[in-house]
Amino acid sequence: MIQFRAGSHVSELVTLLSFVGEFPFQSLDMLGSKRVYKALIVKLTQPQRFRNSQTGEEMTCRLFTLNGGGRAKTVRLYKQALPILNWIHPDAYQYYMDSFWNHHFPGDNQHLDRNHRVAEAAALCMRSGLEVRPYILPKLQNKQILSIVSREPSLYLSRDIKRVSDTELNKTSFTRTIGAVFASGNCYAVYSTRKPAMKWNGMGEFKTLHGLIELSRLNAGISSMDSAILFGTSEEIVL
């Protein structure tokens, strides 16, 4: 029997998948020991009995599924295991279903690459101590100047930033950012490029900057942005 308790490898990985949907198998070292996580995931692709250490509730299922191969190999929650998201947070299941097409993932490489880049950056932010769970974070708004954003460092994913408006923001906005970090009275657009270099002076980044400035002004009283966070595979990518 697997004890499902806060802070365990199983709980942390399920929490991550609850808001990123899938994680690249090749990047498990970002979560800790790659050997440990690889063995754990492979084990939990087979039926196991899980026990919620807080409530005593039990369920038997496969927890994870592995799809694809090579660099495209991805870790997802197994469909029958989705009720376990209720053990993470009461709103985790509904957020997951709303964000990932009721557990139906597009099969094209573009969506997969995007999901993996978001997942890697979110994992690094989570391990750095930022609050990254969208269903925990205060909801942003665009109606008036309010103090919404927590004083604790936090990451808002671009998926949720787009939802702030009653009519979803233009698709040309936030296409390259994976989200925005609020920390120490500042807001930083977050990018995750992996190996490709990035062109910074495009119209997409211009719209992103001004969109985030307005969002920051209305939710955190931040009137300017002069920095961003960039995740890449090497210093050469940044340069």
C-alpha angles and dihedrals in degrees: 000000000000115000108221105207136152113273096022121125090249094050093046093050094047089049091052093048091049090074106020097044097212140020130210111252090214091060100055089117087074088069096049131275107019091203092054095046093044092053091045095051094046089050093049094052082078123069113279135170114245128196125198102227091205101048104019091234114148136200136173120217147109105280102196138029128200119218131185129004142256115006089349094059108126137189118223137166115265111248095238089051096059094100086068086075087076087066089060098050136331091247098041097089095051092045090052094049093047093048100043104042095260090306095313111127122197110245099217123111094237094061091042093052091047092050091048094050091050092046094051094049092044091050092053091048091048092051089049091061101258119141103247104162106111093203090057098045121090111261115255121228138191104207106087144351107282137152099247106139117089119244088233116088111268142172122221113196118229088239089066095039088059090055094058093086121071086233110042113255118263111284090237089067122083092006094134102029119086091202146297131282121214113200138145093359094308138101122219127190108227123219130185114190103160104197104344119091116237132233107225103187099063126121091249092062091044091055091043092053095050093041092053093045090057092045091049092048092053097043107029108017091246111145102181142033125200103159141056137190116237125192117197139151095255145004089257090066090055093047 
